[in-house]
Amino acid sequence: MCGTRWPSGFARLRQALAAGLLGLIGIGLSPSWAAEPVYIAFDGAYGVKTNTAPKAIERGILAAMDEINARGGVLGGRPLKLLTTDNQGLPARARDNYLDLAAKPGVVAVLAGKFSPVIVETVPEAQRMKVPLISVWGSADPITDHGHAPSYTFRLSLKDSWGVEAMLQRAATVHKAQRVCAVLPNTSWGRSGHNVISSRAGRLGLTVVATRWYNWGDKAFGETLAACRSGGAQVMILVANEAEAAVIVREMAALSPGQRMPIVSHWGVTGGLMHELAGDALEKVDLQVIQTFTFVGNNRPRARQLAAWLMKEGGHPSPELIPGPVGSAHAYDMTHLLALAVEQARSTKGDDVRVALEKLPPFEGAVRRYAPAFTPERHDALGPQQVLFVQIERSGALTPLK
């Protein structure tokens, strides 16, 4: 018998495999298509219905990933891909989400959103898992000031130690106040703000005539406003998110014009549906909100590029109406910085990425030029130079103030 005759079934299998290979060639299979992704994870409070910060952050990440993947991804053709989880604003759920995400192969970092308390509670797990935990909105000092070395937490966001001080300066200089009251949540975020107020107000010539604490979900603040007024406060320093802040603004607006006082607010209110919750009361109360970024009049090339992407994807008619601009811009820049770190480390291991983040080359971002973004001693990428204040319009637009 000459040659070898394959069994008929095997011949058919061989023909099918060959046909499949030709089909893949025909559709243009490329190495990058087949490459294992490199994952960046984001854990946000998607389940808090008035909270718009998670989607703003997610869009900023995706905008950067589109740019990076269009250039060929990282590590010789591996695309970046986003993983998301919902912590519903609950610290225990945030810890569990972080542990799950950090254990997945190819995850180089877990980004965290608006609620500082859930980030603070996750810091010990980041130190144990050795996968960077990065705040792109939360501002409480203990996110990066926790004494662990080496630290696996980073922040590209406002930090209370200089952000709340800027709020106090706003009250003293723009409003010419000498007496203020402080209204804060009974959380690690509120305590972070209180520490700054207690240590810095006197240096700025301010007397804190009343300090009032509230719990998330509180529905009435009449006694708080009365305490501020009876103490002779000229300005309220407010640390709040949109739900409680909207109640305060509505109750302030209900007072007679002579009894109302200006409010200098932390930025949680711009990460939610404040304009819908407060309604027409916004037009009756002088509410000024701290920020680190605006698309309005911003000529930085990456800021304009990001604004164009967000307006197209979200159908926003103007830069002023892009929701949660700080979240999108911070997340966008941080995603680019993480891609640089992965390339520099030539690795997706958490500890390698941490070391690389501390030694990045200069990068021109949407928010600022990072030169460098982080060092082994400094894990905060922004500073007081980025501070500005905005007014929330009835439409939801954020208008920069002088």
N, C-alpha and C positions, 0 to 999 in steps of 0.2 A: 504494500500500500504506500503510495507516494504522498508525502506531505501530511498535514494534520487537518482533520475535519472537526470544527468546533460543534458542540451540541447545538441544536437549533435554538434552544432557549437562551443560551449564552450569547449566540450571535445576535439575537434580537436585542438583548440588553446592551451589547457593545454598540450596536447601531443607535440605540436611544441615547446613550451617553454622548456619542459623537454628535448627534443632532443637537443635544442640549448645549454642548460646548460651542457649536457653530452659532446657535441662537444667542448665547451670551456675547460672543464676539460681534454678532450683528447689531446688538443694542449698545455696543460701545462700553463694555465693562472696563472700568479704570481701577488702578490700584487704590485710589482714595476712597472709592465706593466700597471696596472690600475691607478697608482698614478698620481696626477696632477704634471706636470713638474714645476721646478723652472727655471726661464728664466734669462739669461744674454744677454743683447742686445749690438750690435755693430753698430755704424753709421760711415761709411767710404766713401771716395770719389771714389767709384767703377767706376763712370762714366768718370773719368779722365783717358784716354786710356793709357797713359805712366806710370801710377801710379801703382806699384806692391805692395804697402804697405797694402792695404785692404786685399788682399788674404793671405799675410804673417801673418797678425794679426789674420784673421779668422782661419787659420790652427793651429796657436798656441793655440787659444781658444779650438778648437775641439780636439786637442791632449790631453789637460788637462781634458776636459770633458770625453773623452774615459776612462781615468784612473780613474776618480772619479766615473763615472757610473758603471764601472766594479767592484768597491768596494761596490756598493749598493746605490750610489747617496748621497743625503743629507736629513736631517729631517726624518729619518726612512724609506727611500726607495723611495724618490722623485727624479727622474732623472733630471740632468741639461740639458737644451736645449738652443740653440742659436737662437736669432732673429737678422736679419741684415737689414739695410736700406742704401740707397745711397744718400749722400748729394751733390754729384757732385762738391765738393769743394766750395759750396755756403753757406755763413753764414745763410741766411734766411731759406734755406732748412734744414740746420743742426738744427736750432732752432725748426722748425716744426717737424722734425724727432724725436728730443729728447722729445718734449712734447707728441707726440703720443706714443712713447715707454715707457716713464716714467708713463703714465696713464694706461698701461696694467696690469692686475692682475698678480702677481707672478714675475714681473720684479724687480730684486734686485739692478741692476746697469746698466748704459749705458756706454760702453767703447767708446773712441774716438781715431781717428787715426792721420795721419801725419800732417794735415794742422792746425797749431796753431790758425790762425784767426777764423776759424769756432768754435773752442773750446772756445776761449775767449768770443765770442759773445753769447755763450750758457750758460756761468756761471750764469747770473742773473736768467735764467729759472731753473737751478739746485737748486739754493737757494730757489726759490719759490715752486718748486715741491717736494723738500726734498727727491730726489732719487739720489744717488751718481753718479756723472759724472767723469769718470776716464780716464785720458790720458795715453795711452800706446805707444805714439810716440811724440806727440806735445811737444815742449820744451819752449815755451814762458813763461817768469816768471809770467805774470798775470793769468795764468791758476790756480795757487795755491796762488799767492800773490795778493789777491784782497780785503782784509780787512773785509770780511764777517765772522761773528762768530755766531753759529758754521758753519764751512765750509763744503759744500757738494761736493767739488771737491778734487780729489786725483790724484796723478801721480806716475806711475812706468815707468820712462823714464828719459832721460837727461833733465837738466834744464839749461837755458841759463846763469844764474848767475855764474855757475861754468863751464859749457860746453864751452861757448865762451871765457871765460878766459883761458881755456886749449888750445884753438886754438891760442890765442895770445902767450901763453907760447911756443907753438910749433914753431911759427915763430921766436921767440927770441932765443930759445935754439938750436933747430935742424938746422934751416936755418941761425942762427947768424944774423938775421935782426935787423936793428935799425929804418928803415922807412917802413911803410906798408900803403896800401890803403885798404879801406873797401867798398865792393859792397853789397848792401842790397835791399830787396824788400820793396816797399812802403806799408807795412802791419804791423799789430801788432807784427808779428814775427820779421820783420826787425827792428822795433823800439825797441823791447826787446834786440836784439843783439847789436844795436847801443848804448843803455844805458850802456851795459857792456863794449863795446869798449871805449866809452868816459871816463868811470870812472876807467878802469883798465890798459889801454895801457901805460900811463905814469909811473905807478908803476913798470911796467916790462921793462922800458927803451925803449919803442917804441914811435915813433912819427907817427901820422896818417897824411900823406901828402895829402890825397884826400879821400873824402867820396862821393860815387855816389849811387843814388837811382834809381831803375827801377820798372816798373810795370809788373805784371804777363802777359805773352804773348809777351813781347818785343822780337824782332827778330834780333836786331843788337846792338853791344856793342863796336863799334870802338871808339867812343868818350870816353867811360869809360876806355878802355885800354890806350888810349892816355893820359888821365888825370893821370892815375897811373904812366905811364912811365915819363911824364914830371915832376911829383913831385919827381921823384927819388925813387919810392917805390921798395923795394927789394922782397916783398912778398905781394900777394893779400889775404885778409881775405874775404872769400865769404860766404854769407848766401843765399842759393838758393835751388830750387828743380831741377829735372833732365832736364826739358825743357830749361830753361834759362841757366843753368850751361853748358849744352852741346854746346850751341851757343858760350859761352865765351871760352870754351876749344878749340873749333874748330878755333875761331878767334885768340886765343893765339898761337895755333900751326901753323897758317899761317904766323906768324911773323918770322923773321930770328932768329936763335938760340940765338944770343946775346941780342935780345930784349925781349925774353920770360922771365917770372918770375914764381916762384913756387906759387901754390895756396893751401892754407889751407882752407878746405871747411867744412861747416856744413853738416849734414847727410841727408838732404832731397834728395840728389843725389843718395843715396843708397836705396831709396824707390821707384825706377823707372827704366826705361830701359836706364839708362845713357850709358851703354856700346854700345847699338845699336845706340843711338842718336849721340854720340860723335865719334864713329868709331875709325879709326886709329889715330885720334888726341890724344887719351889717351896715346899712346906710345911716344908722343913728348912733353907732358906737365907733370911736376912734380905736381901731384894732390894728396893731402893727406887728408883723410876724417875722421872726428871724429866718434867714435862709443862707445857703452857701453858694447858690448858683441860680442864674436866670437865663432863659433863652432870649429874653427881650434885649435887643441892641447888642447881642453878643456876637462879636466878629471872629472868635476863635474858629479856625477851620473845622475842627472836629465837632464843636458845638453846633455849627450850622449844618454839618453833615448829619448829625444825630437828630436835630430838629426836623430836617427834611424827611428822614426815615420815619420818625414818630408821627408826623402830620399825615404822611401817606398811609401808614399802617392803621392809624387810629381815626383817620378822617377829621382831624382837627384843622379848622380854617386858619388859625394863626398860632404863633409860638406862645402867646399869652395863655392860650386855652389848653396847652399840653398839661395834663394832670400830673401832679407829683414830680415836677422837674428835677428836684434834687435826687430823688430815687433813681430816675432813669439815667441821669448824668453820672452819678456815683457808680452805679452798677456797670454802666458802659465803660468807664475808665478802668474799673477794677477788673473787668473781664479781659481787657487788653493787657493789663499788668500781669494777670495770672498767665496769659498765653506767653508773655515774655519770660516769666519765671519758669514755666515748663520747658521752653526752648533752652533756657540757660542751664537748667538742671539736667536736661536730657533724661527726664524721669517724671513719673506721675506719683511717686511716693511722697506722702505728706511731709516728712522731715526734710527731704530734698527740696520740695517746693518752698517750705518755710525758709530755709537757708537762702534760696535764690531770691525770694521776695525781699530779703534784707540787703541784697547786693545788686539791685536792678540798675540798668543804665538809665539815663534821662529819657523821659517820654512826654510828648506833647499831647495832653488829654483834652477833653471837652471842658473840664473844670479849671485846670491849671497845667503848668509845666511841672512835672515831677522830676526833681534832680537832687537826690533820688526820692522815690515815694516813701521808702522805709529804710531804717537802719536797724542794727541789732538792739540799739537802745531806744529807738523811737518807732512804735508801730502805729502811729497816727499819720495819715498822709496829708491832711488838711490843717489849716491854722487860722488865726484871727484875720489874716489878710483876705480870706474868702467871705467874710461876713457881709451881708446886706440885709435890708428889710423890705418887706412887700406888704401891700394891702390886698385883701381878698375882695374882689368885686362880686356883685350879686350874680353875675354870669359864671362865676368860678375862676375868672381870670386872675392871675397874680401880677399886680402892677408894682414894679420897683419904686421905692421911695428914696428921696434924698436924705 
